[in-house]
Amino acid sequence: MIDELDSPGLAPVLQAPGVPEVLELQQRFLDFYEVGREKVREYARAVQDYHPAHWDEGAAEELGHDNLVAPLTFISLVGLSKMFGEVAVSYDLSRVLHTEQVMEYHQAITVGDRLTCDCSIHSFRQMAGTDIICLKALVHNQRGELLLTTYTTVVARPGDEVDDVMLDTAKRVMMHSTHL
């Protein structure tokens, strides 16, 4: 569920010529993502991060945390697909290239946190038929504490129509046909 963001903590997005209307609003995702114990371990395994604080509650406690600590890039599970899946729907995710990620950590994300996200367009420009979009996200826990500020830059192409001849040629190549 999405709601327009009316927060004094975020600067308004300027309406720029050529910016798709769907990108002109700041968004607060009202639903939360609850960080689960096994999801932290699963993600740590996937990114080959074997720090004990991701696996053992005792090790996390020794570092001052009540629960397992999520790996640093854990938030990537939540943000980008949500932004393009619910807000910037004019973009096809198969045509979005993630080019840069900057993360400013304020506190650790731990098991049991219910993460909410305030997203806005930090910058937007067009070049060579593509949109270069920098998304800013503020991630809070259920106590309203700011955990993380992220800046994600993507290069995206709006959902253009694909030329039928090109589509047919691509299908044949993918099916290893000799009818080229």
ZADO-1210 file (C-alpha; in nm, 4 decimals, padded with zeros to 6 digits):
<atoms>
<atom x="00.0000" y="00.0000" z="00.0000" code="MET" pos="1"/>
<atom x="00.1356" y="00.3444" z="-00.0872" code="ILE" pos="2"/>
<atom x="00.0570" y="00.6867" z="00.0481" code="ASP" pos="3"/>
<atom x="00.1872" y="01.0283" z="-00.0481" code="GLU" pos="4"/>
<atom x="00.4606" y="01.1310" z="00.1899" code="LEU" pos="5"/>
<atom x="00.4090" y="01.4453" z="00.3901" code="ASP" pos="6"/>
<atom x="00.7145" y="01.4508" z="00.6118" code="SER" pos="7"/>
<atom x="00.9158" y="01.7563" z="00.7122" code="PRO" pos="8"/>
<atom x="01.2254" y="01.5329" z="00.7111" code="GLY" pos="9"/>
<atom x="01.2249" y="01.4996" z="00.3321" code="LEU" pos="10"/>
<atom x="01.2738" y="01.7716" z="00.0769" code="ALA" pos="11"/>
<atom x="01.0061" y="01.7931" z="-00.1913" code="PRO" pos="12"/>
<atom x="01.0867" y="01.6523" z="-00.5322" code="VAL" pos="13"/>
<atom x="01.1005" y="01.9281" z="-00.7907" code="LEU" pos="14"/>
<atom x="00.8788" y="01.8846" z="-01.0920" code="GLN" pos="15"/>
<atom x="01.1154" y="01.8718" z="-01.3865" code="ALA" pos="16"/>
<atom x="01.0289" y="01.8739" z="-01.7579" code="PRO" pos="17"/>
<atom x="01.0275" y="01.5235" z="-01.9002" code="GLY" pos="18"/>
<atom x="01.0054" y="01.3507" z="-01.5636" code="VAL" pos="19"/>
<atom x="00.7367" y="01.0835" z="-01.5835" code="PRO" pos="20"/>
<atom x="00.4446" y="01.1818" z="-01.3603" code="GLU" pos="21"/>
<atom x="00.4723" y="00.8622" z="-01.1595" code="VAL" pos="22"/>
<atom x="00.8186" y="00.9707" z="-01.0422" code="LEU" pos="23"/>
<atom x="00.7187" y="01.3129" z="-00.9123" code="GLU" pos="24"/>
<atom x="00.5845" y="01.1987" z="-00.5761" code="LEU" pos="25"/>
<atom x="00.7629" y="01.0947" z="-00.2657" code="GLN" pos="26"/>
<atom x="00.6243" y="00.7699" z="-00.1377" code="GLN" pos="27"/>
<atom x="00.5857" y="00.6060" z="00.2011" code="ARG" pos="28"/>
<atom x="00.5316" y="00.2350" z="00.1867" code="PHE" pos="29"/>
<atom x="00.2775" y="00.1735" z="00.4603" code="LEU" pos="30"/>
<atom x="00.3337" y="-00.1987" z="00.4734" code="ASP" pos="31"/>
<atom x="00.6430" y="-00.3170" z="00.6591" code="PHE" pos="32"/>
<atom x="00.9007" y="-00.5865" z="00.6003" code="TYR" pos="33"/>
<atom x="00.9671" y="-00.7941" z="00.9098" code="GLU" pos="34"/>
<atom x="01.3241" y="-00.9193" z="00.9381" code="VAL" pos="35"/>
<atom x="01.3225" y="-01.2927" z="01.0118" code="GLY" pos="36"/>
<atom x="01.5935" y="-01.5039" z="01.1748" code="ARG" pos="37"/>
<atom x="01.6157" y="-01.7606" z="00.8952" code="GLU" pos="38"/>
<atom x="01.5920" y="-01.4921" z="00.6259" code="LYS" pos="39"/>
<atom x="01.9026" y="-01.3253" z="00.7748" code="VAL" pos="40"/>
<atom x="02.0882" y="-01.6578" z="00.7693" code="ARG" pos="41"/>
<atom x="01.9657" y="-01.7398" z="00.4184" code="GLU" pos="42"/>
<atom x="02.0789" y="-01.4010" z="00.2878" code="TYR" pos="43"/>
<atom x="02.4150" y="-01.4261" z="00.4704" code="ALA" pos="44"/>
<atom x="02.4708" y="-01.7652" z="00.3069" code="ARG" pos="45"/>
<atom x="02.3760" y="-01.6296" z="-00.0359" code="ALA" pos="46"/>
<atom x="02.6262" y="-01.3425" z="-00.0132" code="VAL" pos="47"/>
<atom x="02.8858" y="-01.5636" z="00.1588" code="GLN" pos="48"/>
<atom x="02.9003" y="-01.3462" z="00.4705" code="ASP" pos="49"/>
<atom x="02.9975" y="-01.5751" z="00.7566" code="TYR" pos="50"/>
<atom x="03.0350" y="-01.3157" z="01.0316" code="HIS" pos="51"/>
<atom x="02.9167" y="-01.4848" z="01.3533" code="PRO" pos="52"/>
<atom x="02.6658" y="-01.2039" z="01.4289" code="ALA" pos="53"/>
<atom x="02.4562" y="-01.3229" z="01.1310" code="HIS" pos="54"/>
<atom x="02.4466" y="-01.6810" z="01.2562" code="TRP" pos="55"/>
<atom x="02.4741" y="-01.6910" z="01.6342" code="ASP" pos="56"/>
<atom x="02.2648" y="-01.4901" z="01.8813" code="GLU" pos="57"/>
<atom x="02.5453" y="-01.5090" z="02.1404" code="GLY" pos="58"/>
<atom x="02.7909" y="-01.3488" z="01.8984" code="ALA" pos="59"/>
<atom x="02.5384" y="-01.0743" z="01.8210" code="ALA" pos="60"/>
<atom x="02.4860" y="-01.0146" z="02.1955" code="GLU" pos="61"/>
<atom x="02.8606" y="-00.9762" z="02.2456" code="GLU" pos="62"/>
<atom x="02.8420" y="-00.6885" z="01.9955" code="LEU" pos="63"/>
<atom x="02.5536" y="-00.5266" z="02.1863" code="GLY" pos="64"/>
<atom x="02.2569" y="-00.6511" z="01.9793" code="HIS" pos="65"/>
<atom x="01.9475" y="-00.8334" z="02.1067" code="ASP" pos="66"/>
<atom x="01.9140" y="-01.0480" z="01.7932" code="ASN" pos="67"/>
<atom x="02.1048" y="-01.1610" z="01.4863" code="LEU" pos="68"/>
<atom x="02.2380" y="-00.8737" z="01.2771" code="VAL" pos="69"/>
<atom x="02.1463" y="-00.8609" z="00.9088" code="ALA" pos="70"/>
<atom x="02.4314" y="-00.8406" z="00.6535" code="PRO" pos="71"/>
<atom x="02.5013" y="-00.4895" z="00.5284" code="LEU" pos="72"/>
<atom x="02.3338" y="-00.5358" z="00.1894" code="THR" pos="73"/>
<atom x="02.0256" y="-00.7134" z="00.3325" code="PHE" pos="74"/>
<atom x="01.8072" y="-00.4099" z="00.2568" code="ILE" pos="75"/>
<atom x="01.8423" y="-00.4794" z="-00.1151" code="SER" pos="76"/>
<atom x="01.5770" y="-00.7487" z="-00.0666" code="LEU" pos="77"/>
<atom x="01.3215" y="-00.4799" z="00.0073" code="VAL" pos="78"/>
<atom x="01.3721" y="-00.1531" z="-00.1778" code="GLY" pos="79"/>
<atom x="01.4288" y="-00.1601" z="-00.5523" code="LEU" pos="80"/>
<atom x="01.1677" y="-00.4172" z="-00.6485" code="SER" pos="81"/>
<atom x="00.9108" y="-00.2459" z="-00.4260" code="LYS" pos="82"/>
<atom x="00.9791" y="00.0958" z="-00.5810" code="MET" pos="83"/>
<atom x="00.9559" y="-00.0294" z="-00.9389" code="PHE" pos="84"/>
<atom x="00.6831" y="-00.2832" z="-00.8654" code="GLY" pos="85"/>
<atom x="00.4446" y="-00.0410" z="-00.6939" code="GLU" pos="86"/>
<atom x="00.5460" y="00.3134" z="-00.7866" code="VAL" pos="87"/>
<atom x="00.7380" y="00.3434" z="-01.1112" code="ALA" pos="88"/>
<atom x="00.5171" y="00.0954" z="-01.2911" code="VAL" pos="89"/>
<atom x="00.5853" y="00.2444" z="-01.6346" code="SER" pos="90"/>
<atom x="00.9267" y="00.0754" z="-01.6177" code="TYR" pos="91"/>
<atom x="00.9765" y="-00.2910" z="-01.6979" code="ASP" pos="92"/>
<atom x="01.2170" y="-00.4344" z="-01.4379" code="LEU" pos="93"/>
<atom x="01.3849" y="-00.6411" z="-01.7094" code="SER" pos="94"/>
<atom x="01.4922" y="-00.3090" z="-01.8624" code="ARG" pos="95"/>
<atom x="01.6310" y="-00.1548" z="-01.5426" code="VAL" pos="96"/>
<atom x="02.0060" y="-00.1622" z="-01.4813" code="LEU" pos="97"/>
<atom x="02.1214" y="-00.1074" z="-01.1233" code="HIS" pos="98"/>
<atom x="02.4360" y="00.1056" z="-01.1582" code="THR" pos="99"/>
<atom x="02.5273" y="00.2413" z="-00.8150" code="GLU" pos="100"/>
<atom x="02.4352" y="00.2010" z="-00.4495" code="GLN" pos="101"/>
<atom x="02.5393" y="00.4203" z="-00.1581" code="VAL" pos="102"/>
<atom x="02.4319" y="00.3220" z="00.1923" code="MET" pos="103"/>
<atom x="02.4661" y="00.5345" z="00.5053" code="GLU" pos="104"/>
<atom x="02.4177" y="00.3201" z="00.8145" code="TYR" pos="105"/>
<atom x="02.2812" y="00.4780" z="01.1307" code="HIS" pos="106"/>
<atom x="02.2016" y="00.1573" z="01.3222" code="GLN" pos="107"/>
<atom x="02.2177" y="-00.2156" z="01.2525" code="ALA" pos="108"/>
<atom x="01.9183" y="-00.3995" z="01.1077" code="ILE" pos="109"/>
<atom x="01.8378" y="-00.6922" z="01.3369" code="THR" pos="110"/>
<atom x="01.5960" y="-00.9833" z="01.3521" code="VAL" pos="111"/>
<atom x="01.2535" y="-00.8629" z="01.4613" code="GLY" pos="112"/>
<atom x="01.2859" y="-00.5177" z="01.3047" code="ASP" pos="113"/>
<atom x="00.9815" y="-00.4105" z="01.1080" code="ARG" pos="114"/>
<atom x="01.1255" y="-00.1999" z="00.8291" code="LEU" pos="115"/>
<atom x="00.9353" y="00.0839" z="00.6649" code="THR" pos="116"/>
<atom x="01.0653" y="00.2901" z="00.3798" code="CYS" pos="117"/>
<atom x="01.0197" y="00.6503" z="00.2681" code="ASP" pos="118"/>
<atom x="01.1293" y="00.6825" z="-00.0953" code="CYS" pos="119"/>
<atom x="01.1839" y="00.9858" z="-00.3119" code="SER" pos="120"/>
<atom x="01.3526" y="01.0755" z="-00.6374" code="ILE" pos="121"/>
<atom x="01.6867" y="01.2290" z="-00.5442" code="HIS" pos="122"/>
<atom x="01.7754" y="01.3117" z="-00.9066" code="SER" pos="123"/>
<atom x="01.6474" y="01.2434" z="-01.2572" code="PHE" pos="124"/>
<atom x="01.7915" y="01.3035" z="-01.6025" code="ARG" pos="125"/>
<atom x="01.7482" y="01.1658" z="-01.9502" code="GLN" pos="126"/>
<atom x="02.0275" y="01.0652" z="-02.1845" code="MET" pos="127"/>
<atom x="02.0317" y="00.8651" z="-02.5074" code="ALA" pos="128"/>
<atom x="01.6724" y="00.7474" z="-02.4727" code="GLY" pos="129"/>
<atom x="01.7152" y="00.6260" z="-02.1178" code="THR" pos="130"/>
<atom x="01.6213" y="00.7649" z="-01.7795" code="ASP" pos="131"/>
<atom x="01.8902" y="00.7922" z="-01.5130" code="ILE" pos="132"/>
<atom x="01.7170" y="00.7888" z="-01.1775" code="ILE" pos="133"/>
<atom x="01.8656" y="00.8193" z="-00.8300" code="CYS" pos="134"/>
<atom x="01.6243" y="00.6994" z="-00.5619" code="LEU" pos="135"/>
<atom x="01.6657" y="00.8013" z="-00.1995" code="LYS" pos="136"/>
<atom x="01.5218" y="00.5768" z="00.0707" code="ALA" pos="137"/>
<atom x="01.5012" y="00.6329" z="00.4443" code="LEU" pos="138"/>
<atom x="01.4569" y="00.3032" z="00.6286" code="VAL" pos="139"/>
<atom x="01.3079" y="00.3093" z="00.9803" code="HIS" pos="140"/>
<atom x="01.2251" y="00.0394" z="01.2327" code="ASN" pos="141"/>
<atom x="00.8985" y="-00.0030" z="01.4252" code="GLN" pos="142"/>
<atom x="01.0200" y="00.2462" z="01.6888" code="ARG" pos="143"/>
<atom x="01.0655" y="00.5165" z="01.4242" code="GLY" pos="144"/>
<atom x="01.4454" y="00.5021" z="01.4508" code="GLU" pos="145"/>
<atom x="01.6345" y="00.5797" z="01.1300" code="LEU" pos="146"/>
<atom x="01.8439" y="00.2732" z="01.0465" code="LEU" pos="147"/>
<atom x="01.9659" y="00.3445" z="00.6980" code="LEU" pos="148"/>
<atom x="01.9706" y="00.6037" z="00.4209" code="THR" pos="149"/>
<atom x="02.0267" y="00.4637" z="00.0729" code="THR" pos="150"/>
<atom x="02.0854" y="00.6201" z="-00.2660" code="TYR" pos="151"/>
<atom x="02.0245" y="00.3816" z="-00.5545" code="THR" pos="152"/>
<atom x="02.1030" y="00.4859" z="-00.9110" code="THR" pos="153"/>
<atom x="01.9446" y="00.2981" z="-01.1986" code="VAL" pos="154"/>
<atom x="01.9354" y="00.3373" z="-01.5736" code="VAL" pos="155"/>
<atom x="01.5914" y="00.2521" z="-01.7067" code="ALA" pos="156"/>
<atom x="01.3960" y="00.2547" z="-02.0261" code="ARG" pos="157"/>
<atom x="01.0248" y="00.3213" z="-02.0132" code="PRO" pos="158"/>
<atom x="00.8002" y="00.0413" z="-02.1385" code="GLY" pos="159"/>
<atom x="00.8410" y="00.1189" z="-02.5095" code="ASP" pos="160"/>
<atom x="00.6841" y="-00.0959" z="-02.7745" code="GLU" pos="161"/>
<atom x="00.9316" y="-00.3395" z="-02.9239" code="VAL" pos="162"/>
<atom x="00.9515" y="-00.3646" z="-03.3020" code="ASP" pos="163"/>
<atom x="00.7755" y="-00.6869" z="-03.4110" code="ASP" pos="164"/>
<atom x="01.0534" y="-00.7787" z="-03.6565" code="VAL" pos="165"/>
<atom x="01.3171" y="-00.7435" z="-03.3824" code="MET" pos="166"/>
<atom x="01.1025" y="-00.9443" z="-03.1409" code="LEU" pos="167"/>
<atom x="01.0540" y="-01.2222" z="-03.3969" code="ASP" pos="168"/>
<atom x="01.4273" y="-01.2287" z="-03.4759" code="THR" pos="169"/>
<atom x="01.5155" y="-01.2463" z="-03.1061" code="ALA" pos="170"/>
<atom x="01.2727" y="-01.5358" z="-03.0549" code="LYS" pos="171"/>
<atom x="01.4303" y="-01.7297" z="-03.3394" code="ARG" pos="172"/>
<atom x="01.7827" y="-01.6692" z="-03.2136" code="VAL" pos="173"/>
<atom x="01.6823" y="-01.7744" z="-02.8629" code="MET" pos="174"/>
<atom x="01.5243" y="-02.0919" z="-03.0022" code="MET" pos="175"/>
<atom x="01.8374" y="-02.1600" z="-03.2117" code="HIS" pos="176"/>
<atom x="01.6408" y="-02.1490" z="-03.5322" code="SER" pos="177"/>
<atom x="01.8209" y="-02.1354" z="-03.8647" code="THR" pos="178"/>
<atom x="01.5574" y="-01.9080" z="-04.0212" code="HIS" pos="179"/>
<atom x="01.7547" y="-01.5863" z="-03.9784" code="LEU" pos="180"/>
</atoms>
